Amino acid sequence: MKSQTKGQKGFSLIELLVVVGIILIIVAIAVPNLMAAKRAAHESSAVGSIRTLHTALISYATQCPQIGFPTDLTGLGPGPGDCTGIAAVDETLGTVTPSRDGYDFTYTPTSSTGTFNDGYTINADPSATGSTGTRHFFGDDTGVIRYNQSSSATTNDNALE
């Protein structure tokens, strides 16, 4: 217990400054770690979304053999699609240009014949590089997810382990 002299109540200015300084040091240590954890969570969500889309796209191509893969992701979301209207993904991913948890997704069907979509690519890029995520992700009909640290990932980048 602090001994107080006559007329002194509470804490001195020096004591308050020491407490504020300690709090600022704790905040300075915690905030960067919190931001790194948030980026890691966004990256994990992006990879999970690519896996979800891959599963839904394979299911779609199996149920719609005359089309193959859909022309856009709206065929995977709730409501009628261009084949069977499978609700394989939620309304966030089942849009033309989905965005989720700080990542923007780009889906591109590929066709070797011009009339049948026999493949696809998906890119997931941070909405704000460095803030919402640091890695760019790529997936295709092989099911392999790849990443790039500095620009949009392609089929030539490192695979996730």
C-alpha positions as CSV (number, residue, x, y, z in Angstrom):
1,M,0.0,0.0,0.0
2,K,1.3,3.4,-0.9
3,S,2.0,5.8,1.8
4,Q,0.4,9.2,1.2
5,T,1.6,12.5,2.6
6,K,-0.9,15.1,3.9
7,G,-3.0,16.5,1.1
8,Q,-1.9,14.0,-1.6
9,K,-4.6,11.8,-3.1
10,G,-4.3,9.3,-6.0
11,F,-1.3,8.7,-8.1
12,S,1.5,11.1,-9.1
13,L,2.1,12.2,-12.7
14,I,5.2,10.0,-12.9
15,E,3.3,6.9,-11.8
16,L,0.6,7.5,-14.4
17,L,3.2,8.1,-17.1
18,V,4.9,4.8,-16.2
19,V,1.6,2.9,-16.5
20,V,0.8,4.5,-19.8
21,G,4.2,3.7,-21.1
22,I,3.8,0.1,-20.2
23,I,0.4,-0.1,-21.9
24,L,1.9,1.4,-25.0
25,I,4.7,-1.1,-25.1
26,I,2.2,-4.0,-24.8
27,V,0.1,-2.5,-27.6
28,A,3.2,-2.1,-29.8
29,I,4.0,-5.7,-29.4
30,A,0.4,-7.1,-29.7
31,V,-0.9,-5.1,-32.7
32,P,1.6,-6.5,-35.3
33,N,1.0,-10.0,-34.1
34,L,-2.8,-9.5,-34.3
35,M,-2.5,-8.2,-37.9
36,A,-0.3,-11.2,-38.9
37,A,-2.8,-13.5,-37.4
38,K,-5.6,-11.8,-39.3
39,R,-3.7,-12.1,-42.6
40,A,-3.1,-15.8,-41.9
41,A,-6.8,-16.3,-41.2
42,H,-7.7,-14.6,-44.5
43,E,-5.2,-16.7,-46.4
44,S,-6.5,-19.9,-44.8
45,S,-10.1,-18.9,-45.7
46,A,-9.0,-18.2,-49.4
47,V,-7.5,-21.6,-49.7
48,G,-10.6,-23.2,-48.1
49,S,-12.8,-21.3,-50.6
50,I,-10.8,-22.6,-53.5
51,R,-11.2,-26.1,-52.2
52,T,-14.9,-25.6,-51.8
53,L,-15.2,-24.2,-55.3
54,H,-13.1,-27.1,-56.7
55,T,-15.4,-29.7,-55.1
56,A,-18.6,-27.8,-56.3
57,L,-17.1,-27.5,-59.9
58,I,-16.3,-31.2,-60.1
59,S,-19.8,-32.0,-58.9
60,Y,-21.3,-29.6,-61.4
61,A,-19.3,-31.1,-64.3
62,T,-20.3,-34.6,-63.3
63,Q,-24.0,-33.6,-63.1
64,C,-23.9,-31.6,-66.3
65,P,-21.8,-33.6,-68.8
66,Q,-23.2,-31.7,-71.8
67,I,-21.7,-28.4,-70.4
68,G,-18.7,-29.5,-68.4
69,F,-17.7,-26.7,-66.1
70,P,-20.0,-23.7,-65.8
71,T,-19.4,-20.4,-67.7
72,D,-19.4,-18.6,-64.3
73,L,-19.9,-19.4,-60.6
74,T,-23.5,-18.3,-60.5
75,G,-24.4,-21.9,-61.6
76,L,-23.0,-23.2,-58.3
77,G,-25.0,-20.8,-56.0
78,P,-28.5,-20.9,-54.8
79,G,-31.2,-20.5,-57.5
80,P,-31.4,-21.8,-61.0
81,G,-28.2,-22.3,-62.8
82,D,-27.5,-23.0,-66.4
83,C,-27.7,-26.8,-65.8
84,T,-29.4,-28.2,-62.7
85,G,-29.2,-25.2,-60.3
86,I,-27.2,-27.1,-57.7
87,A,-26.7,-25.0,-54.5
88,A,-23.2,-26.2,-53.9
89,V,-21.8,-22.9,-52.6
90,D,-23.3,-20.0,-50.7
91,E,-24.4,-16.8,-52.2
92,T,-21.0,-15.1,-51.5
93,L,-19.0,-17.6,-53.7
94,G,-21.8,-18.2,-56.1
95,T,-21.5,-14.9,-57.9
96,V,-19.7,-13.7,-61.1
97,T,-16.9,-12.0,-59.1
98,P,-16.9,-13.4,-55.6
99,S,-15.1,-11.7,-52.7
100,R,-14.6,-13.2,-49.3
101,D,-12.5,-12.5,-46.2
102,G,-10.2,-10.0,-47.9
103,Y,-9.7,-11.9,-51.1
104,D,-11.1,-11.4,-54.6
105,F,-11.7,-14.5,-56.7
106,T,-11.5,-14.8,-60.5
107,Y,-13.0,-17.9,-62.2
108,T,-12.2,-18.6,-65.8
109,P,-13.5,-21.7,-67.6
110,T,-11.3,-23.2,-70.3
111,S,-12.2,-25.0,-73.4
112,S,-10.1,-27.0,-75.8
113,T,-12.9,-27.4,-78.2
114,G,-14.6,-24.0,-78.0
115,T,-18.0,-25.4,-77.1
116,F,-17.4,-27.5,-74.0
117,N,-15.7,-26.3,-70.8
118,D,-13.3,-29.0,-70.0
119,G,-11.2,-27.1,-67.5
120,Y,-11.1,-24.0,-65.3
121,T,-8.7,-21.8,-63.3
122,I,-9.4,-19.8,-60.1
123,N,-7.3,-17.0,-58.8
124,A,-7.6,-15.7,-55.3
125,D,-5.8,-12.3,-54.8
126,P,-5.8,-10.2,-51.6
127,S,-8.2,-7.2,-51.9
128,A,-5.4,-5.1,-50.3
129,T,-2.1,-6.8,-50.6
130,G,-0.1,-6.7,-47.4
131,S,-3.2,-5.8,-45.3
132,T,-5.8,-8.6,-46.0
133,G,-3.2,-11.1,-47.2
134,T,0.3,-11.5,-48.6
135,R,0.0,-14.5,-50.8
136,H,-1.9,-14.9,-54.1
137,F,-3.5,-18.3,-54.7
138,F,-4.3,-20.3,-57.9
139,G,-6.3,-23.5,-58.4
140,D,-7.4,-25.4,-61.5
141,D,-9.2,-28.6,-62.5
142,T,-6.2,-30.7,-61.3
143,G,-7.1,-29.8,-57.7
144,V,-3.6,-28.5,-56.9
145,I,-3.5,-25.1,-55.1
146,R,-0.5,-22.9,-55.8
147,Y,0.7,-19.7,-54.4
148,N,2.9,-16.7,-55.2
149,Q,4.2,-14.1,-52.8
150,S,4.3,-11.1,-55.1
151,S,1.8,-11.4,-57.9
152,S,-1.2,-13.5,-59.2
153,A,-0.3,-17.1,-59.0
154,T,-0.2,-19.4,-62.0
155,T,0.1,-23.1,-62.8
156,N,3.9,-22.6,-62.7
157,D,4.1,-21.5,-59.0
158,N,4.8,-23.6,-56.0
159,A,2.1,-25.9,-54.7
160,L,0.8,-25.7,-51.2
161,E,1.9,-28.6,-49.0
